Amino acid sequence: MENKQIIGLLVHNHPGVLLRVTSLFTRRGFNIDSLTVSPAGIDGYSRMTIRIHGDDSQVEQFINQMLKIVDVKKAEVLPESTSVAMELILIKVSSDSDNKNDIIAVTSAYHASLVNIGEHSLTFRASGTPSQIDTLISQLSSYGILEMARTGIAALQNGDSTLAH
């Protein structure tokens, strides 16, 4: 069964690593839903968090191929049940005087903050799990989403486990 899966990578931090990693996705025919890169807190390393669609065997094969890249120190699936995954979204929704309160009621259920009011739009900031953000988008789509920007997923394993150890 194909589903969205989150992969965490610990990689050497130098030019060309991102290209080598994303080239593997292209060669294997995977589409990247989300890609976040940041310092890993370890000198010389970065952390990549990637969300893709794929079944378990495809993702396992993909991780095995990823580990063949010299710059990849560690790669593993971060299951939702044993990880903390969050992302941020800015979303601009079409609004008028008739639906403004309804939109605000929908977004308040997701603890979204109203960050800008336009003449015909409302812009919100929200953070949550990827599924919460997907549901918020679904809820707001009937009002007319004018624009949105998602940060990508940041994910860590629960407990004391880390990619670095």
C-alpha positions as CSV (number, residue, x, y, z in Angstrom):
1,M,0.0,0.0,0.0
2,E,1.4,3.4,-1.0
3,N,1.4,6.1,1.6
4,K,3.2,9.2,2.7
5,Q,6.4,8.4,4.5
6,I,9.0,10.6,6.2
7,I,12.7,9.9,5.9
8,G,15.4,11.4,8.0
9,L,18.9,11.7,6.7
10,L,22.2,12.8,8.3
11,V,24.5,14.1,5.6
12,H,27.9,15.8,5.3
13,N,27.4,19.5,5.0
14,H,29.2,20.6,1.9
15,P,28.3,21.8,-1.6
16,G,26.7,19.3,-3.9
17,V,25.1,17.0,-1.3
18,L,21.6,18.2,-1.9
19,L,22.0,17.7,-5.6
20,R,23.2,14.1,-5.2
21,V,20.3,13.2,-2.8
22,T,17.6,14.8,-5.0
23,S,19.1,13.2,-8.1
24,L,18.5,9.8,-6.6
25,F,14.8,10.7,-6.3
26,T,14.7,11.7,-9.9
27,R,16.4,8.5,-11.1
28,R,14.0,6.3,-9.0
29,G,10.9,8.2,-10.1
30,F,10.0,9.5,-6.7
31,N,8.3,12.8,-6.2
32,I,9.4,14.8,-3.1
33,D,6.3,16.1,-1.2
34,S,8.4,18.0,1.3
35,L,12.1,18.6,1.8
36,T,13.7,20.4,4.8
37,V,17.4,20.9,5.4
38,S,19.1,22.4,8.4
39,P,22.2,22.1,10.5
40,A,22.2,18.9,12.5
41,G,23.8,20.3,15.6
42,I,27.0,18.3,14.8
43,D,29.9,20.0,13.2
44,G,30.1,19.3,9.5
45,Y,26.6,17.6,9.2
46,S,23.2,18.6,8.1
47,R,19.9,16.9,8.6
48,M,17.4,16.4,5.8
49,T,13.8,15.5,6.4
50,I,12.0,14.3,3.3
51,R,8.4,13.2,2.8
52,I,7.6,11.0,-0.2
53,H,4.8,8.7,-1.4
54,G,5.8,5.0,-1.5
55,D,5.0,1.6,-0.1
56,D,7.3,0.0,2.5
57,S,9.4,-2.0,0.0
58,Q,9.9,1.0,-2.3
59,V,11.0,3.1,0.6
60,E,13.3,0.4,2.0
61,Q,14.9,0.1,-1.4
62,F,15.2,3.8,-1.7
63,I,17.0,4.0,1.8
64,N,19.4,1.3,0.7
65,Q,20.3,3.3,-2.4
66,M,20.5,6.5,-0.4
67,L,23.1,4.8,1.9
68,K,25.3,4.2,-1.1
69,I,25.9,7.9,-1.5
70,V,29.2,8.7,0.2
71,D,27.9,11.9,1.8
72,V,24.9,10.2,3.5
73,K,25.9,9.0,7.0
74,K,22.5,7.7,8.1
75,A,19.0,7.3,6.5
76,E,15.9,5.9,8.1
77,V,12.1,6.1,8.0
78,L,10.6,8.2,10.8
79,P,7.2,6.5,11.4
80,E,4.5,8.8,12.6
81,S,3.8,6.6,15.6
82,T,7.4,6.9,16.9
83,S,8.3,10.4,15.8
84,V,7.4,14.0,16.3
85,A,6.7,15.7,13.0
86,M,5.6,19.3,12.6
87,E,5.3,22.0,9.9
88,L,4.3,25.5,9.4
89,I,1.9,27.0,6.8
90,L,0.9,30.5,5.8
91,I,-2.4,30.4,4.0
92,K,-4.4,33.2,2.3
93,V,-8.1,32.6,1.9
94,S,-10.7,34.5,-0.1
95,S,-13.0,36.3,2.3
96,D,-15.9,38.7,2.4
97,S,-18.1,40.1,5.2
98,D,-20.5,37.1,4.9
99,N,-17.9,34.3,5.5
100,K,-15.2,36.0,7.6
101,N,-16.5,34.7,10.9
102,D,-16.9,31.2,9.5
103,I,-13.4,31.1,8.3
104,I,-12.0,32.4,11.6
105,A,-14.0,29.7,13.4
106,V,-12.5,27.0,11.1
107,T,-9.0,28.2,11.6
108,S,-9.4,28.6,15.4
109,A,-10.0,24.9,15.7
110,Y,-6.4,24.5,14.4
111,H,-5.0,27.2,16.6
112,A,-4.2,29.2,13.5
113,S,-3.3,32.9,14.0
114,L,-4.7,35.6,11.8
115,V,-1.6,37.5,10.5
116,N,-3.1,39.8,7.8
117,I,-6.4,41.1,6.8
118,G,-6.9,42.2,3.2
119,E,-9.9,43.8,1.5
120,H,-11.0,40.4,0.1
121,S,-8.7,37.9,2.0
122,L,-7.5,36.7,5.3
123,T,-4.0,35.3,5.9
124,F,-3.3,32.8,8.7
125,R,-0.3,31.1,10.2
126,A,-0.7,27.6,11.6
127,S,1.6,24.8,12.8
128,G,0.9,21.2,13.4
129,T,1.5,17.7,12.2
130,P,1.4,17.1,8.4
131,S,-2.0,15.5,8.6
132,Q,-3.4,18.4,10.7
133,I,-2.1,20.9,8.1
134,D,-3.6,18.7,5.2
135,T,-6.9,18.8,7.0
136,L,-6.8,22.5,7.6
137,I,-6.2,23.0,3.8
138,S,-9.1,20.7,3.0
139,Q,-11.4,22.6,5.4
140,L,-10.4,26.0,3.9
141,S,-10.6,24.9,0.3
142,S,-14.3,25.5,0.0
143,Y,-13.7,29.2,0.8
144,G,-11.1,29.6,-1.9
145,I,-7.4,29.3,-1.2
146,L,-5.7,32.2,-2.9
147,E,-2.1,31.2,-2.0
148,M,-0.2,29.1,0.5
149,A,3.4,28.4,1.5
150,R,4.4,25.4,3.6
151,T,7.8,25.1,5.3
152,G,8.2,21.4,5.0
153,I,8.4,18.9,7.7
154,A,10.7,18.9,10.7
155,A,10.7,15.5,12.3
156,L,12.6,13.8,15.2
157,Q,12.4,10.4,16.7
158,N,10.6,10.1,20.0
159,G,12.6,9.4,23.1
160,D,16.4,9.4,23.3
161,S,17.1,8.0,19.8
162,T,18.8,10.3,17.3
163,L,20.1,10.0,13.7
164,A,23.5,11.0,15.0
165,H,23.9,8.0,17.3
